[in-house]
Amino acid sequence: MSTFSGISTALSSLIAQRQALDVAGQNIANSNTVGYTRQRAETTSVPSTTVPSMFSTGTAAGNGTRVTGITRMGDVFLDARVRTATSSASYQTSRANTLAQVETSFTEPTDLGMASSLQQFWSGWQDVGNAPDSASARAVLLGQAAALTTTIGDGYRAVETQWSQLRATTATAVTQLNTTAASIADLNGQIRAISVSGGNANELIDQRDVLITSLSGLAGATTQAREDGTVDVLVAGNPLVTGSRAETVSILGATTMAGGIGQPPAGAADPVRLQWDRSGTPLVLEGGSVAAQVTDLGTSGPLASTATMWNDVATSLATAVNTLHQGGQGTGTPASTGLDFFSFASGLPAATGLSVAITNPSDVAAADPVKGALDGSWADRIAQLATATGGPDSLYRAFVVDLGVRTDTASQRATVLESTRSTAENLQLSGASVDLDEEATNMLAYQRAYEGAARVLTVMDEMLDTLINRMAV
């Protein structure tokens, strides 16, 4: 091994330590970059190429060091765990948010809520029963009845508005899903081209992983890695991204709640659903916020059950009151009997408009026909519907209690799953994020090694100078 080879050995160290310093500098520069995974320069020693012979001067040292690659310090298993947890947490959070919005539309317990309107309505009947000859009490009752029908109509329309907003949000999310898938496919193509040419595509892989995690939150995506550096992305077991090609998904179905949930009949519904554009086959997602939104828009979702409740309460109210009211007697001349108190459309009373059928206070049937026009017992009988089993009050109370329980349960479940997702993310970050203290230590080590290699190079230069220029002088 000649003295000249020592220069090559020192030079290899200078190059390797400089490259390692570049990697440390890249880590520090991206210490606050979302999704960046720290990197490490992998070095290996270069063995001696000297072939032993009878003229060998001794055991030869190696030929220095070289950088064999730059490794991403990520963990594919932790990455997969984060995606799975993100899918579950996004699904449950979306469902909890929908239930919470439904719950806020009831404004209970307040004076503006349905329970208060029902109480005032039944109290109006009691007042008429206590003073059947009072025209003002009858007029107040009609006003309270009109306010009650308005409350029911407003409640139903609030559900319709929320359904329409959720439908628009879901359509936007599907567009985002397609855009994200296309971006992943494009990154796959770039990563494959760089990897084949021997380049470093770590930063592009970071960007791709961020998009895949985002896609997991939308549609519950999973991945399969390929040898060329690309990944296939699957949703519901079907390929959404294959290499540099991405499939697209469409959202179909009604754009109004009445058409989406079929009220009534449910069998006539055109439900909101997803479909693969290329094959035209249905897509039923297994996780992510889009899956939750499509479920919430369906006939078994909380919005459909709320709409059904409003119609059931309106039907129960109108049917029960009308049945009794038809058998009572008003104070008019001639005495009015057989009149409906409410008018409504069968099947969709809350949607099409429940209204008060009578306008003349004297037509309020408060009296038992056999007891005379100034009797108030019939009004008392109608007022007792407030406590009737299966009546509008009991239907409404049962639904509100059930909604509160479901909302609280969904919220707790979402909190637990978000905690699980956060734990998985923290574990991922513990291995992938940049530690500035560690990078500073590495930089110091690379600096010292660089200085040592430079010193070796100086010594070699001085030795060669002595050998070439000063021998025999």
ROROLUM-627514 format. One record per residue (C-alpha): residue in three letters; y, z, x; residue number from 0. Coordinates in steps of 0.001 Angstrom, whole numbers, always signed. Each point is the difference from the previous one (the first is absolute). Example, Ala and Ser with C-alpha at 12.3 -4.5 7.8 and 13.67 -1.06 7.14 Angstrom:
# residues 2
SITE  code        v        w        u  pos
SITE   ALA    -4500    +7800   +12300    0
SITE   SER    +3440     -660    +1370    1
//
This chain:
# residues 473
SITE  code        v        w        u  pos
SITE   MET       +0       +0       +0    0
SITE   SER    +3250    -1135    +1595    1
SITE   THR    +3270    +1830      +43    2
SITE   PHE    +1391    -2752    -2209    3
SITE   SER    -2365    +1014    -2789    4
SITE   GLY    +1689    +3411      -95    5
SITE   ILE    +3182    -1743    -1131    6
SITE   SER    -1925    -1560    -2902    7
SITE   THR    -1437    +3400     -904    8
SITE   ALA    +3435    +1646      -46    9
SITE   LEU    +1449    -2941    -1907   10
SITE   SER    -2684     +288    -2704   11
SITE   SER     +954    +3629     -497   12
SITE   LEU    +3678     -864     -262   13
SITE   ILE     -780    -2588    -2674   14
SITE   ALA    -2361    +2296    -1906   15
SITE   GLN    +2362    +2998      +20   16
SITE   ARG    +2899    -2181    -1109   17
SITE   GLN    -2049    -1345    -2924   18
SITE   ALA    -1006    +3540     -952   19
SITE   LEU    +3664    +1019     +132   20
SITE   ASP     +824    -2940    -2303   21
SITE   VAL    -2572    +1253    -2504   22
SITE   ALA    +1411    +3528     +134   23
SITE   GLY    +3474    -1424     -521   24
SITE   GLN    -1226    -1976    -3021   25
SITE   ASN    -1485    +3185    -1469   26
SITE   ILE    +3238    +1919     +475   27
SITE   ALA    +2071    -2843    -1437   28
SITE   ASN    -2141      +48    -3169   29
SITE   SER     -398    +3754     -349   30
SITE   ASN    +1831     -170    -3356   31
SITE   THR    -1357    -3359    -1165   32
SITE   VAL    -1971     +354    -3227   33
SITE   GLY    -3588    -1150     +424   34
SITE   TYR     +140     -317    +3789   35
SITE   THR    -3163    +1071    +1808   36
SITE   ARG     +375    +1256    +3545   37
SITE   GLN    -1536    -2094    +2751   38
SITE   ARG    -1605     +725    +3339   39
SITE   ALA     -413    -2210    +3041   40
SITE   GLU    -3639      -85    +1083   41
SITE   THR     -451     -337    +3778   42
SITE   THR    -3057     -532    +2147   43
SITE   SER     -613     -109    +3726   44
SITE   VAL     -527    -3356    +1710   45
SITE   PRO    -3147     +122    +2141   46
SITE   SER     -200    -1253    +3546   47
SITE   THR    -1130    -3584     +451   48
SITE   THR     -949     +449    +3676   49
SITE   VAL    -3607     -939     +736   50
SITE   PRO    -1568    +2357    +2561   51
SITE   SER     -982    -1735    +3246   52
SITE   MET     -708     +792    +3639   53
SITE   PHE    +3697     -464     +718   54
SITE   SER    +1152    +2460    -2719   55
SITE   THR    +2398    +2611    +1251   56
SITE   GLY    -1241    +2594    -2484   57
SITE   THR     -211     +736    -3666   58
SITE   ALA    +2725    -1949    -1784   59
SITE   ALA    +2288    +1557    -2592   60
SITE   GLY     +684    -1645    -3333   61
SITE   ASN    +2738    -2506     -724   62
SITE   GLY    +2257    +2219    -2099   63
SITE   THR     +356     +213    -3767   64
SITE   ARG     +854    -2173    -2941   65
SITE   VAL     +835     +378    -3705   66
SITE   THR    -2924    -1187    -2106   67
SITE   GLY    +1682     +344    -3387   68
SITE   ILE    +2394    +1884    -2245   69
SITE   THR    -1831    +2135    -2549   70
SITE   ARG    +1303    +1041    -3423   71
SITE   MET     -733    +3697     -426   72
SITE   GLY     -856     -355    -3667   73
SITE   ASP    -3170    +1118    -1758   74
SITE   VAL    -1534    -2463    -2455   75
SITE   PHE    -1800    +2804    -1830   76
SITE   LEU    +3188    +1983     -518   77
SITE   ASP    +1750    -3197    -1082   78
SITE   ALA    -2690     -613    -2621   79
SITE   ARG     +260    +3618    -1161   80
SITE   VAL    +3765     -339     -454   81
SITE   ARG     -433    -3175    -2047   82
SITE   THR    -2604    +1558    -2262   83
SITE   ALA    +2145    +3104     -526   84
SITE   THR    +3089    -2149     -617   85
SITE   SER    -1848    -1996    -2654   86
SITE   SER    -1136    +3101    -1887   87
SITE   ALA    +3353    +1785     +307   88
SITE   SER    +1987    -3041    -1162   89
SITE   TYR    -2274     -475    -3005   90
SITE   GLN     +245    +3620    -1135   91
SITE   THR    +3735     +275     +716   92
SITE   SER     +690    -3077    -2121   93
SITE   ARG    -2021    +1395    -2912   94
SITE   ALA    +1696    +3394     +297   95
SITE   ASN    +3429    -1655      -11   96
SITE   THR     -828    -1959    -3158   97
SITE   LEU    -1139    +3144    -1811   98
SITE   ALA    +3079    +1898    +1187   99
SITE   GLN    +2278    -2737    -1373  100
SITE   VAL    -1828      +63    -3332  101
SITE   GLU     +390    +3779     -103  102
SITE   THR    +3757     -138     +626  103
SITE   SER     +459    -2374    -2954  104
SITE   PHE     -999    +2776    -2419  105
SITE   THR    +2952    +2304     +841  106
SITE   GLU    -2007    +3056     -993  107
SITE   PRO     +830    +2768     -607  108
SITE   THR    +3583     -848     -996  109
SITE   ASP    +1980     -427    -3203  110
SITE   LEU     -238    -3754     +536  111
SITE   GLY    -3784      -77      +38  112
SITE   MET    -2453    -1087    -2662  113
SITE   ALA    -1183    +3559     -662  114
SITE   SER    +3537    +1069     -883  115
SITE   SER     +471    -3031    -2280  116
SITE   LEU    -3230     +800    -1842  117
SITE   GLN    +1011    +3635     -391  118
SITE   GLN    +3371     -960    -1438  119
SITE   PHE    -1656    -2469    -2374  120
SITE   TRP    -2418    +2590    -1403  121
SITE   SER    +2817    +2548     -197  122
SITE   GLY    +1924    -2526    -2088  123
SITE   TRP    -2837      -80    -2509  124
SITE   GLN      -22    +3796     -114  125
SITE   ASP    +3747       +8     -670  126
SITE   VAL     -486    -2463    -2848  127
SITE   GLY    -2820    +2154    -1364  128
SITE   ASN    +2243    +3076     +106  129
SITE   ALA    +2900    -1832    -1702  130
SITE   PRO    -1443    -2976    -1924  131
SITE   ASP    +3234     -444    -1920  132
SITE   SER    +2064     -404    +3186  133
SITE   ALA     +966    -3615     +583  134
SITE   SER    +1287     +884    +3477  135
SITE   ALA    -3380    +1456    +1036  136
SITE   ARG    -1676    -3237    -1113  137
SITE   ALA    +2575    -2092    +1905  138
SITE   VAL     -528    +2088    +3125  139
SITE   LEU    -3758     -544     -327  140
SITE   LEU     +483    -3762     -138  141
SITE   GLY    +2177     +193    +3115  142
SITE   GLN    -2610    +2060    +1830  143
SITE   ALA    -2693    -2465    -1047  144
SITE   ALA    +2074    -2899    +1352  145
SITE   ALA     +509    +1890    +3275  146
SITE   LEU    -3757     +595     +225  147
SITE   THR     -810    -3685     -451  148
SITE   THR    +2571     -819    +2691  149
SITE   THR    -1634    +2480    +2387  150
SITE   ILE    -3414    -1580     -586  151
SITE   GLY    +1387    -3498     +491  152
SITE   ASP    +1857    +1012    +3164  153
SITE   GLY    -3165    +1596    +1391  154
SITE   TYR    -1992    -3168     -555  155
SITE   ARG    +2717    -2211    +1468  156
SITE   ALA     +171    +2243    +3065  157
SITE   VAL    -3687     -691     +604  158
SITE   GLU     +607    -3732     -461  159
SITE   THR    +2804     +112    +2561  160
SITE   GLN    -2134    +1887    +2505  161
SITE   TRP    -2865    -2475     -506  162
SITE   SER    +2319    -2951     +640  163
SITE   GLN    +1428    +1632    +3114  164
SITE   LEU    -3473     +751    +1342  165
SITE   ARG    -1073    -3573     -736  166
SITE   ALA    +2941    -1337    +2027  167
SITE   THR     -716    +2468    +2820  168
SITE   THR    -3623    -1110     +114  169
SITE   ALA    +1001    -3660     +197  170
SITE   THR    +2299     +817    +2923  171
SITE   ALA    -2803    +1931    +1715  172
SITE   VAL    -2362    -2973     -368  173
SITE   THR    +2615    -2239    +1627  174
SITE   GLN     +294    +2530    +2831  175
SITE   LEU    -3798      +12     +314  176
SITE   ASN      -79    -3777     +446  177
SITE   THR    +2890      +48    +2468  178
SITE   THR    -1621    +2737    +2075  179
SITE   ALA    -3319    -1837      +63  180
SITE   ALA    +1727    -3181    +1190  181
SITE   SER    +1768    +1941    +2767  182
SITE   ILE    -3301    +1514    +1163  183
SITE   ALA    -1602    -3447     +104  184
SITE   ASP    +2926    -1324    +2051  185
SITE   LEU     -303    +2894    +2457  186
SITE   ASN    -3734     -632     +250  187
SITE   GLY     +717    -3546    +1133  188
SITE   GLN    +2512    +1145    +2617  189
SITE   ILE    -2282    +2752    +1292  190
SITE   ARG    -2931    -2378     +344  191
SITE   ALA    +2089    -2552    +1914  192
SITE   ILE    +1340    +2636    +2417  193
SITE   SER    -3380    +1673     +497  194
SITE   VAL    -1768    -3285     +750  195
SITE   SER    +2584     -830    +2654  196
SITE   GLY     -467    +3407    +1644  197
SITE   GLY    +3306    +1468    -1150  198
SITE   ASN     +866    +3409    -1419  199
SITE   ALA     +401     +115    -3793  200
SITE   ASN     +176    +3782     -405  201
SITE   GLU    +3417       +8    -1675  202
SITE   LEU    -1129    -2613    -2510  203
SITE   ILE    -3111    +2072     -722  204
SITE   ASP    +2280    +2965     -717  205
SITE   GLN    +1990    -2062    -2485  206
SITE   ARG    -3194    -1204    -1649  207
SITE   ASP    -1367    +3543     -343  208
SITE   VAL    +3200    +1153    -1700  209
SITE   LEU     -323    -2844    -2511  210
SITE   ILE    -3678     +756     -627  211
SITE   THR     +818    +3641     -717  212
SITE   SER    +2725    -1141    -2398  213
SITE   LEU    -2505    -2320    -1656  214
SITE   SER    -2446    +2903     -342  215
SITE   GLY    +2645    +1893    -1930  216
SITE   LEU     +426    -2974    -2323  217
SITE   ALA    -3563    -1190     -517  218
SITE   GLY    -2440    +2268    +1859  219
SITE   ALA     -596    -2438    +2872  220
SITE   THR    -2749     +374    +2616  221
SITE   THR     -507    -1988    +3218  222
SITE   GLN    -2691    -1671    +2072  223
SITE   ALA     +791     -786    +3641  224
SITE   ARG     -932    -3273    +1679  225
SITE   GLU     -718     -692    +3659  226
SITE   ASP    +3019    -2297     +326  227
SITE   GLY    +2376    +2883     -744  228
SITE   THR     +616     -878    -3647  229
SITE   VAL     -953    +2181    -2965  230
SITE   ASP    -1179     -914    -3460  231
SITE   VAL    +1634    +1984    -2798  232
SITE   LEU    -2044     +753    -3106  233
SITE   VAL    +1061    +1251    -3423  234
SITE   ALA    -2643    +1064    -2503  235
SITE   GLY    -2592    -1372    +2423  236
SITE   ASN    +1490    -3514       +7  237
SITE   PRO    +1897    -1661    +2864  238
SITE   LEU    +3747      -70     -460  239
SITE   VAL     +668    -1028    +3613  240
SITE   THR    -2516    -1933    +2087  241
SITE   GLY    +1239     -777    +3474  242
SITE   SER    +3284    -1849     -382  243
SITE   ARG     -571     -855    -3669  244
SITE   ALA    +1156    +2188    -2889  245
SITE   GLU    -1019     -165    -3640  246
SITE   THR    +2511     +620    -2789  247
SITE   VAL     -228    +2116    -3128  248
SITE   SER    +1726     -458    -3360  249
SITE   ILE     +804    +2431    -2793  250
SITE   LEU     -854    -1185    -3498  251
SITE   GLY     +275    +1395    -3488  252
SITE   ALA    +2629     +911    -2550  253
SITE   THR    +3535     +887     +983  254
SITE   THR     +586    +2236    -3037  255
SITE   MET    -1762    +3238     -864  256
SITE   ALA    -1033    -1161    -3465  257
SITE   GLY    -1751    -3014    +1513  258
SITE   GLY    -1393    +1932    +2939  259
SITE   ILE    -1698    +2844    -1835  260
SITE   GLY     -632    -1706    -3353  261
SITE   GLN    +1489    +2499    -2461  262
SITE   PRO    -1632     -865    -2365  263
SITE   PRO    -2662    -1297     +284  264
SITE   ALA    -1013     +970    +3529  265
SITE   GLY    -2410    -2929     +166  266
SITE   ALA    +2934    -2427     -188  267
SITE   ALA    +1549    +1332    +3210  268
SITE   ASP     +810    -2261    +2941  269
SITE   PRO     -379    +2675    +2687  270
SITE   VAL    +1780      -72    +3335  271
SITE   ARG    -2454    -1042    +2710  272
SITE   LEU     -270    -1500    +3471  273
SITE   GLN    -1600    -3266     +993  274
SITE   TRP     -853    -1875    +3206  275
SITE   ASP    +2066    -3184      +59  276
SITE   ARG    -2525    -2109    +1917  277
SITE   SER    -3073     +725    -2124  278
SITE   GLY    +1577    +1227    -3223  279
SITE   THR    -2364    +2994      -89  280
SITE   PRO    +1196    +3464    -1047  281
SITE   LEU     +970    +2542    +2640  282
SITE   VAL     -635    +3646     -793  283
SITE   LEU    +1539    +2131    +2726  284
SITE   GLU    -1666    +3244    +1063  285
SITE   GLY    +3019    +1789    +1440  286
SITE   GLY    +3706     -184     +722  287
SITE   SER    +3076     +196    -2192  288
SITE   VAL     -527    -3434    -1582  289
SITE   ALA    -3413    +1082    -1292  290
SITE   ALA    +1588    +3091    -1562  291
SITE   GLN    +2792    -2023    -1583  292
SITE   VAL    -2377    -2519    -1552  293
SITE   THR    -2076    +2889    -1386  294
SITE   ASP    +3077    +1726    -1420  295
SITE   LEU    +1029    -3228    -1719  296
SITE   GLY    -3403     -374    -1643  297
SITE   THR    -1343    +1011    -3387  298
SITE   SER    -1410    +3242    +1398  299
SITE   GLY    +3115     +944    +1964  300
SITE   PRO    +2480    +2786     -778  301
SITE   LEU    +2592    -2413    -1383  302
SITE   ALA    -2449    -1412    -2534  303
SITE   SER    -1098    +3480    -1075  304
SITE   THR    +3629    +1076     -381  305
SITE   ALA     +820    -3033    -2143  306
SITE   THR    -3061     +724    -2118  307
SITE   MET    +1122    +3614     -412  308
SITE   TRP    +3435    -1035    -1303  309
SITE   ASN    -1613    -2342    -2515  310
SITE   ASP    -2553    +2621    -1027  311
SITE   VAL    +2683    +2637     -500  312
SITE   ALA    +2150    -2410    -2012  313
SITE   THR    -2996    -1024    -2125  314
SITE   SER    -1059    +3601     -567  315
SITE   LEU    +3549    +1054     -891  316
SITE   ALA     +661    -2861    -2400  317
SITE   THR    -3438     +126    -1634  318
SITE   ALA      -61    +3767     -516  319
SITE   VAL    +3569     +228    -1310  320
SITE   ASN     -330    -3088    -2216  321
SITE   THR    -3277    +1226    -1503  322
SITE   LEU    +1581    +3252    -1150  323
SITE   HIS    +3395    -1506     -815  324
SITE   GLN    -1541    -2486    -2424  325
SITE   GLY    -1330    +2896    -2086  326
SITE   GLY    +3321    +1845     -167  327
SITE   GLN    +3042     -435    -2200  328
SITE   GLY    +3666     -563     +801  329
SITE   THR    +3080    +1138    -1922  330
SITE   GLY    +1185    -3401    -1150  331
SITE   THR     +205    -1218    -3578  332
SITE   PRO    -2543    -1173     -738  333
SITE   ALA    -1940    +2205    +2440  334
SITE   SER    -1325    -1969    +2950  335
SITE   THR    -3690     +266     +851  336
SITE   GLY    -2527    -1979    +2048  337
SITE   LEU    +2526     -910    +2719  338
SITE   ASP     -745     -312    +3723  339
SITE   PHE    +2233    +2130    +2208  340
SITE   PHE     -600    -2136    +3123  341
SITE   SER     -502    -3720     +403  342
SITE   PHE    -1949    -1331    +2983  343
SITE   ALA    -2197    -2848    +1156  344
SITE   SER    -3674     +858     +162  345
SITE   GLY    -1373     +205    +3540  346
SITE   LEU    +3292      -67    +1902  347
SITE   PRO    +2407    +2291    -1845  348
SITE   ALA    +1716    +1252    +3133  349
SITE   ALA     +329    -3501    +1428  350
SITE   THR    +1195    -1890    -3068  351
SITE   GLY    +2221    +2724    -1386  352
SITE   LEU     -855    +3051    -2017  353
SITE   SER    +2831     +583    -2478  354
SITE   VAL     +981    +2154    -2990  355
SITE   ALA     -895    -1899    -3183  356
SITE   ILE    +2340    +1834    -2405  357
SITE   THR    +3772     +118     +199  358
SITE   ASN     +921    +1992    -3117  359
SITE   PRO     -266    +3786     +553  360
SITE   SER    -1050     +447    -3649  361
SITE   ASP    -3167    -2020     +751  362
SITE   VAL    -1299    +2683    +2379  363
SITE   ALA    -3088    +1255    -1810  364
SITE   ALA     +292    +3756     +424  365
SITE   ALA    -1360    +1101    -3383  366
SITE   ASP    -3430     +321    -1509  367
SITE   PRO      +94    -2349    -3036  368
SITE   VAL    -1480    +2649    -2244  369
SITE   LYS    +2632    +2570     +971  370
SITE   GLY    +3212    -1922     -576  371
SITE   ALA    +2480    -1920    +2128  372
SITE   LEU    +1586    +3108    +1533  373
SITE   ASP    -3266    +1340    +1351  374
SITE   GLY     -262     +214    +3816  375
SITE   SER    -3730     +649     +451  376
SITE   TRP     -801    -3616     +819  377
SITE   ALA    +2505      +16    +2860  378
SITE   ASP    -1658    +3183    +1305  379
SITE   ARG    -3362    -1768      -63  380
SITE   ILE    +1419    -2841    +2076  381
SITE   ALA    +1550    +2510    +2433  382
SITE   GLN    -3474    +1536     +532  383
SITE   LEU    -1115    -3268    +1625  384
SITE   ALA    +1571    +1413    +3163  385
SITE   THR    -3088    +2159     +482  386
SITE   ALA    -2592    -2425    -1373  387
SITE   THR    -3069     -628    +2135  388
SITE   GLY     +129    -3560    +1265  389
SITE   GLY    +3599     -332    -1163  390
SITE   PRO    +2819    -1606    +2025  391
SITE   ASP     +998    +3298    +1639  392
SITE   SER    -3514     +792    +1199  393
SITE   LEU     -502    -3563    +1262  394
SITE   TYR    +3254     +116    +1924  395
SITE   ARG     -593    +3464    +1464  396
SITE   ALA    -3543     -886    +1093  397
SITE   PHE    +1208    -3136    +1767  398
SITE   VAL    +2889    +1739    +1770  399
SITE   VAL    -2279    +2794    +1227  400
SITE   ASP    -2603    -2514    +1183  401
SITE   LEU    +2686    -2085    +1715  402
SITE   GLY    +1329    +3067    +1791  403
SITE   VAL    -3479     +925    +1229  404
SITE   ARG     -737    -3557    +1163  405
SITE   THR    +3353     -289    +1747  406
SITE   ASP     -430    +3308    +1802  407
SITE   THR    -3556     -877    +1032  408
SITE   ALA    +1051    -3421    +1260  409
SITE   SER    +2914    +1501    +1914  410
SITE   GLN    -2229    +2571    +1682  411
SITE   ARG    -2552    -2659     +858  412
SITE   ALA    +2730    -2228    +1454  413
SITE   THR    +1268    +2910    +2113  414
SITE   VAL    -3489     +652    +1381  415
SITE   LEU     -604    -3661     +838  416
SITE   GLU    +3430     -347    +1596  417
SITE   SER     -816    +3023    +2158  418
SITE   THR    -3257    -1683    +1006  419
SITE   ARG    +1856    -3185     +859  420
SITE   SER    +2590    +1915    +2012  421
SITE   THR    -2744    +1806    +1943  422
SITE   ALA    -1710    -3301     +805  423
SITE   GLU    +3308    -1500    +1097  424
SITE   ASN     +772    +2970    +2248  425
SITE   LEU    -3407     -345    +1649  426
SITE   GLN     +673    -3672     +541  427
SITE   LEU    +3432     +666    +1467  428
SITE   SER    -1308    +2731    +2291  429
SITE   GLY    -1906    -2625    +1951  430
SITE   ALA    +2190    -3045     -521  431
SITE   SER    +3590    +1269     +178  432
SITE   VAL    +2039     +175    +3181  433
SITE   ASP     +317    +3363    +1766  434
SITE   LEU    +3190     -112    +2072  435
SITE   ASP    -1133    +2868    +2230  436
SITE   GLU    -3251    -1788     +785  437
SITE   GLU    +1813    -3259     +673  438
SITE   ALA    +2455    +1785    +2322  439
SITE   THR    -2934    +1475    +1938  440
SITE   ASN    -1657    -3408     +228  441
SITE   MET    +3218    -1597    +1197  442
SITE   LEU     +315    +2595    +2745  443
SITE   ALA    -3596     -631    +1103  444
SITE   TYR     +543    -3781      +21  445
SITE   GLN    +3256     +459    +1914  446
SITE   ARG    -1656    +2100    +2694  447
SITE   ALA    -2864    -2471     +303  448
SITE   TYR    +2491    -2858     +264  449
SITE   GLU    +1913    +1828    +2741  450
SITE   GLY    -3270     +708    +1855  451
SITE   ALA    -1038    -3648     -174  452
SITE   ALA    +3426    -1031    +1251  453
SITE   ARG     -390    +2409    +2904  454
SITE   VAL    -3419    -1473     +813  455
SITE   LEU    +1551    -3452      -22  456
SITE   THR    +2734    +1191    +2402  457
SITE   VAL    -2566    +1472    +2373  458
SITE   MET    -2063    -3176      -83  459
SITE   ASP    +3124    -1992     +782  460
SITE   GLU     +791    +2243    +2979  461
SITE   MET    -3584     -279    +1277  462
SITE   LEU      +98    -3779     -211  463
SITE   ASP    +3374      -45    +1712  464
SITE   THR    -1470    +2009    +2875  465
SITE   LEU    -3049    -2233     +152  466
SITE   ILE    +1875    -3297      -92  467
SITE   ASN    +3299     +675    +1698  468
SITE   ARG     -544    +2900    +2392  469
SITE   MET    -3422     -355    +1529  470
SITE   ALA      +73     -725    +3752  471
SITE   VAL    +3726     +639      +67  472
//
